[in-house]
């Protein structure tokens, strides 16, 4: 679940120094992983955590086609989807803003997704890979009197189609729409982090039976991109204390350890979801500590790319 657990999205354009010539860099030597995020146009900025909801919607529409009986591959799935703006905004729980700002904000999010360029060097030999989060979008024209509202369209990149069509592991999982409600609650900074933690929860713990997972606080800070460690810890403490993710529980543990301890994520009672039969080839059950060490030490799983969730 790369799209949900890796730092592809910023909490805001102010939190990360991503607009410099070198861009934002995230490296983990244990995994042989080095990522650089840059922009094609610094004035547009990088994709923010709320912009990822647009990709969740896009994947849900593609999954409707994928779930139709028959053989589907990245070559047969349609990369371009059409939608009414109201349909998308309603799906991701965005409020209607007066003065036409709703559509302006939606288009700004689409532009940031297109504008974000990710370069990866992975593995012991360091394989180069470069991709964007969105290939293209088209905004419909003006609504004619008495006619239907214009439809918009967006085109997802090839790597996303490959993730959807992949059958070697559960790369695309269900994402509870209630997670969208986390946006805009509890204070600007903490609510954005809460959305990000919700992505980690779905990406790392997912919904199958098994044990809790743990993410080192030090690593969580790197993933968040927030500038100050003390500032991040306070925000994370608030998120863990609120503990209001719809399907997952949060708890900070081992706080006396020199590296700040771990964020423990587990499923709430009764929230286990059964995986489709062809996606039940899951890894052997590991302890939370083993999982924590594995996600810090593994190389890139499968083909280079990302994954998303569907609603």
Backbone torsions as a table, in degrees:
resi	resn	phi	psi	omega
1	UNK	NA	64.2	-173.6
2	UNK	-63.6	-42.9	-176.0
3	UNK	-63.2	-28.7	-178.1
4	UNK	-89.6	-24.8	-172.7
5	UNK	-111.9	-12.5	-179.8
6	UNK	-98.9	159.5	-172.7
7	UNK	-81.2	59.2	178.9
8	UNK	-78.6	-20.7	-174.7
9	UNK	-120.0	145.3	177.4
10	UNK	-94.0	150.8	172.0
11	UNK	-65.6	-36.2	173.4
12	UNK	-165.7	165.8	178.6
13	UNK	-69.8	-15.2	179.7
14	UNK	-85.6	-25.2	-174.6
15	UNK	-76.3	-31.8	-176.6
16	UNK	-113.7	136.8	175.7
17	UNK	-83.4	71.7	-175.1
18	UNK	-100.0	-10.2	-171.7
19	UNK	-96.6	9.5	175.5
20	UNK	-76.7	173.1	-178.8
21	UNK	-63.8	-34.5	-178.2
22	UNK	-81.8	-19.9	-179.5
23	UNK	79.1	-176.2	178.3
24	UNK	-89.6	132.5	-179.2
25	UNK	-117.9	140.5	178.2
26	UNK	-136.1	118.5	-176.5
27	UNK	-131.1	141.4	173.5
28	UNK	-134.9	105.5	-174.7
29	UNK	-62.9	-36.3	-179.3
30	UNK	-57.4	-36.6	-175.8
31	UNK	-91.8	-4.5	-174.2
32	UNK	63.0	42.9	-168.9
33	UNK	-124.4	123.3	176.6
34	UNK	-138.1	118.7	-175.3
35	UNK	-123.2	137.4	175.6
36	UNK	-125.4	129.8	178.6
37	UNK	-113.4	123.2	179.2
38	UNK	-129.2	177.0	178.6
39	UNK	-125.1	149.6	173.9
40	UNK	-75.0	-32.8	179.6
41	UNK	-136.7	106.1	-178.1
42	UNK	-57.4	-26.6	-179.2
43	UNK	-69.9	-28.1	178.3
44	UNK	-78.2	-37.5	178.6
45	UNK	91.4	179.7	-178.0
46	UNK	-98.7	163.3	178.4
47	UNK	-62.6	135.6	178.6
48	UNK	-103.1	165.7	-172.8
49	UNK	-58.5	-35.3	178.5
50	UNK	-69.3	-25.2	178.5
51	UNK	-68.1	-26.5	178.7
52	UNK	-61.1	-24.5	178.4
53	UNK	-61.7	-30.1	177.6
54	UNK	-63.4	-39.8	178.4
55	UNK	-68.9	-34.2	175.8
56	UNK	-59.7	-44.9	178.3
57	UNK	-62.1	-44.8	-178.8
58	UNK	-60.8	-44.2	-179.5
59	UNK	-65.4	-36.8	179.1
60	UNK	-62.5	-36.6	178.3
61	UNK	-70.2	-39.9	178.7
62	UNK	-68.1	-33.9	178.6
63	UNK	-65.0	-28.4	176.1
64	UNK	-60.5	-40.8	176.9
65	UNK	-71.7	-41.1	-177.1
66	UNK	-64.1	-33.2	-176.6
67	UNK	-81.9	-5.8	173.3
68	UNK	-69.9	131.6	-178.8
69	UNK	-51.0	137.9	-179.3
70	UNK	137.2	174.8	-179.3
71	UNK	-91.7	125.4	-178.4
72	UNK	-126.1	137.1	177.0
73	UNK	-131.9	174.5	177.6
74	UNK	-62.3	-23.0	-180.0
75	UNK	-81.0	-27.2	-176.8
76	UNK	-95.0	-23.1	179.4
77	UNK	-72.2	140.5	179.3
78	UNK	-75.4	127.8	-179.9
79	UNK	-85.1	-17.6	-179.8
80	UNK	-109.0	130.1	177.5
81	UNK	-121.0	146.2	175.7
82	UNK	-106.4	148.4	-177.4
83	UNK	-158.6	157.2	169.0
84	UNK	-88.3	135.6	179.8
85	UNK	-52.2	-39.9	-179.2
86	UNK	-62.7	-35.0	178.6
87	UNK	-63.0	-47.9	-179.6
88	UNK	-65.3	-48.4	-175.9
89	UNK	-63.9	-35.6	177.6
90	UNK	-68.5	-38.8	-178.4
91	UNK	-64.6	-37.5	-177.5
92	UNK	-99.3	15.4	172.1
93	UNK	60.8	41.3	177.7
94	UNK	-91.1	130.7	179.8
95	UNK	-72.2	153.9	177.2
96	UNK	-80.6	123.2	-178.8
97	UNK	-102.7	133.8	-178.5
98	UNK	-68.6	156.9	175.2
99	UNK	82.6	16.8	177.2
100	UNK	78.6	7.4	-177.3
101	UNK	-71.9	-22.3	-178.9
102	UNK	-60.2	-50.0	179.8
103	UNK	-69.7	-34.7	177.4
104	UNK	-62.7	-42.8	179.2
105	UNK	-66.7	-38.1	178.6
106	UNK	-63.9	-45.8	-179.7
107	UNK	-65.3	-36.3	177.9
108	UNK	-62.6	-38.9	177.5
109	UNK	-64.9	-41.9	177.2
110	UNK	-62.2	-40.6	178.9
111	UNK	-64.9	-39.8	179.6
112	UNK	-66.0	-37.2	177.9
113	UNK	-63.5	-41.3	177.3
114	UNK	-69.2	-30.6	-172.7
115	UNK	-82.2	-14.5	-175.8
116	UNK	-88.3	120.8	-178.2
117	UNK	-115.0	126.5	-176.0
118	UNK	-114.5	126.0	176.9
119	UNK	-114.3	128.3	-178.7
120	UNK	-118.7	140.5	167.5
121	UNK	-123.3	118.7	-172.8
122	UNK	-131.4	155.7	174.9
123	UNK	80.9	171.0	-177.4
124	UNK	-66.4	-26.2	179.6
125	UNK	-94.8	-5.1	-179.5
126	UNK	56.5	81.2	176.4
127	UNK	-81.1	130.2	-179.6
128	UNK	-84.1	142.8	177.1
129	UNK	-152.9	138.3	179.9
130	UNK	-137.1	134.6	-178.8
131	UNK	-155.6	164.2	174.4
132	UNK	-112.9	169.6	-178.2
133	UNK	-88.9	-17.1	177.9
134	UNK	-151.1	140.3	-177.3
135	UNK	-86.6	-44.8	-177.1
136	UNK	-163.3	164.6	171.6
137	UNK	-149.4	158.9	177.3
138	UNK	-135.8	128.0	178.5
139	UNK	-93.5	130.6	179.8
140	UNK	-67.4	163.1	-179.2
141	UNK	-78.6	-164.2	-179.8
142	UNK	-75.1	149.8	178.6
143	UNK	-76.9	130.3	178.2
144	UNK	-81.2	150.0	-179.0
145	UNK	-57.7	125.0	178.5
146	UNK	77.8	-2.2	-178.3
147	UNK	-99.7	175.7	178.4
148	UNK	-73.1	152.2	176.4
149	UNK	-64.0	149.2	-179.1
150	UNK	-67.9	146.2	177.5
151	UNK	-91.5	144.8	174.2
152	UNK	-102.9	172.1	175.1
153	UNK	-147.0	156.0	173.4
154	UNK	-142.7	151.3	-179.2
155	UNK	-120.2	122.7	-178.5
156	UNK	-87.9	153.6	-179.5
157	UNK	-73.1	163.3	-177.0
158	UNK	-58.8	-40.4	-175.3
159	UNK	-62.5	-30.0	179.6
160	UNK	-71.2	-38.6	175.6
161	UNK	-63.7	-37.7	178.9
162	UNK	-65.9	-35.5	177.1
163	UNK	-66.0	-42.5	-179.6
164	UNK	-64.5	-41.7	-175.9
165	UNK	-80.1	-12.4	-177.4
166	UNK	-67.6	138.7	178.8
167	UNK	-119.6	10.7	-176.5
168	UNK	-87.1	-15.4	174.6
169	UNK	-163.0	163.9	-176.7
170	UNK	-78.7	81.0	-177.3
171	UNK	-84.4	-24.0	179.6
172	UNK	-116.8	118.3	-176.2
173	UNK	-126.9	167.8	179.6
174	UNK	-67.7	141.3	178.8
175	UNK	-126.9	113.8	-176.0
176	UNK	-62.3	122.5	179.3
177	UNK	-57.8	-19.8	178.0
178	UNK	-64.2	-21.0	175.8
179	UNK	-63.0	-27.7	178.2
180	UNK	-65.2	-26.2	-178.7
181	UNK	-68.9	-13.9	-179.8
182	UNK	-68.7	-21.9	-179.7
183	UNK	-66.4	131.5	173.3
184	UNK	82.6	10.7	-179.9
185	UNK	-117.4	147.6	172.1
186	UNK	80.1	5.0	-176.7
187	UNK	110.5	139.2	-170.8
188	UNK	-55.1	-53.4	-173.1
189	UNK	-66.9	-47.1	-176.7
190	UNK	-70.5	-33.3	-179.2
191	UNK	-69.1	-35.7	175.8
192	UNK	-66.2	-40.2	176.7
193	UNK	-66.0	-36.8	179.0
194	UNK	-62.0	-40.8	175.0
195	UNK	-61.3	-41.7	-179.8
196	UNK	-65.0	-42.6	178.7
197	UNK	-64.2	-35.8	176.9
198	UNK	-61.4	-38.0	176.9
199	UNK	-65.3	-42.3	177.5
200	UNK	-60.7	-41.0	-177.4
201	UNK	-61.3	-46.5	-179.9
202	UNK	-70.5	-40.1	-177.1
203	UNK	-70.7	-35.9	-176.1
204	UNK	-96.5	-52.8	-177.0
205	UNK	-81.7	-33.6	-177.8
206	UNK	55.9	-146.7	-172.2
207	UNK	-128.8	3.1	-178.5
208	UNK	-80.6	167.2	176.0
209	UNK	-65.7	152.1	-179.8
210	UNK	148.1	-167.9	-174.9
211	UNK	-95.2	167.9	177.0
212	UNK	-66.1	159.9	174.1
213	UNK	-116.2	157.1	180.0
214	UNK	-130.1	139.3	175.3
215	UNK	-119.6	125.7	178.4
216	UNK	-59.1	138.4	179.4
217	UNK	-59.1	-37.7	179.8
218	UNK	-61.9	-42.5	179.0
219	UNK	-71.2	-38.0	177.9
220	UNK	-60.1	-37.0	177.3
221	UNK	-62.9	-43.4	178.7
222	UNK	-63.9	-41.2	-179.9
223	UNK	-64.9	-34.6	-176.9
224	UNK	-72.4	-31.3	-178.0
225	UNK	79.9	2.9	178.6
226	UNK	-67.3	146.3	-170.6
227	UNK	-73.2	-46.0	-174.9
228	UNK	-103.3	133.8	-179.6
229	UNK	-64.7	-45.1	-177.9
230	UNK	-63.6	-39.0	177.6
231	UNK	-63.7	-41.0	179.6
232	UNK	-66.5	-44.6	-178.1
233	UNK	-60.3	-42.0	178.4
234	UNK	-61.9	-42.7	179.4
235	UNK	-65.9	-40.9	179.8
236	UNK	-67.4	-38.4	176.8
237	UNK	-59.0	-40.8	179.0
238	UNK	-65.0	-43.9	179.2
239	UNK	-61.7	-43.9	-178.8
240	UNK	-68.3	-36.4	179.1
241	UNK	-68.0	-41.3	176.7
242	UNK	-64.0	-41.2	174.7
243	UNK	46.0	55.7	-173.9
244	UNK	-117.9	20.2	172.1
245	UNK	-62.4	139.8	-174.0
246	UNK	-63.9	-31.3	-173.6
247	UNK	-120.3	-12.6	-173.3
248	UNK	-127.0	147.4	175.8
249	UNK	-99.3	151.5	-178.9
250	UNK	-127.1	139.8	176.5
251	UNK	-155.3	133.5	174.4
252	UNK	-90.2	127.2	-177.1
253	UNK	-132.1	169.5	178.8
254	UNK	55.5	39.9	-172.7
255	UNK	-67.7	-22.3	-178.1
256	UNK	-79.1	-8.8	-179.7
257	UNK	-68.0	150.6	-174.0
258	UNK	-60.4	-31.0	-177.1
259	UNK	-88.4	5.4	176.0
260	UNK	98.4	-5.6	176.6
261	UNK	91.7	-158.0	-174.4
262	UNK	-132.2	152.2	168.3
263	UNK	-97.7	116.0	-178.4
264	UNK	-94.7	126.8	-178.4
265	UNK	-123.0	129.2	178.3
266	UNK	-143.5	166.6	177.6
267	UNK	-78.9	144.5	171.9
268	UNK	-72.4	158.7	-180.0
269	UNK	-59.2	131.9	176.9
270	UNK	82.2	7.3	-177.0
271	UNK	-101.5	6.2	178.8
272	UNK	-67.1	133.2	178.1
273	UNK	-118.0	138.7	-179.2
274	UNK	-78.3	130.9	177.8
275	UNK	-76.6	150.0	172.3
276	UNK	-55.6	150.4	-174.3
277	UNK	-54.8	-38.3	-176.5
278	UNK	-80.9	0.5	178.7
279	UNK	-119.7	26.2	-178.0
280	UNK	-96.8	8.7	177.4
281	UNK	-82.0	73.5	-174.5
282	UNK	-93.4	157.4	178.5
283	UNK	-63.1	159.8	175.9
284	UNK	-60.1	141.1	-178.3
285	UNK	-59.2	133.0	-179.4
286	UNK	-124.4	156.2	175.8
287	UNK	-70.2	161.2	177.5
288	UNK	-55.5	-38.4	-179.8
289	UNK	-66.7	-41.0	179.3
290	UNK	-64.5	-38.6	178.3
291	UNK	-66.0	-43.5	179.7
292	UNK	-57.8	-45.8	-179.5
293	UNK	-69.1	-32.8	-177.6
294	UNK	-69.4	-42.9	-177.3
295	UNK	-71.4	-17.4	176.2
296	UNK	-90.1	-20.1	-173.1
297	UNK	-111.2	-14.2	-177.6
298	UNK	-76.4	155.6	171.0
299	UNK	-80.7	-173.8	-179.2
300	UNK	-68.5	121.9	-180.0
301	UNK	-76.7	131.8	175.8
302	UNK	68.5	-157.0	179.6
303	UNK	-72.8	149.7	176.6
304	UNK	-63.7	133.5	179.6
305	UNK	163.8	-142.5	-178.9
306	UNK	-150.3	-179.7	176.1
307	UNK	-144.6	166.6	-178.0
308	UNK	-144.6	-177.1	-179.1
309	UNK	-118.8	163.1	178.3
310	UNK	-126.0	153.6	-177.5
311	UNK	-106.2	NA	NA
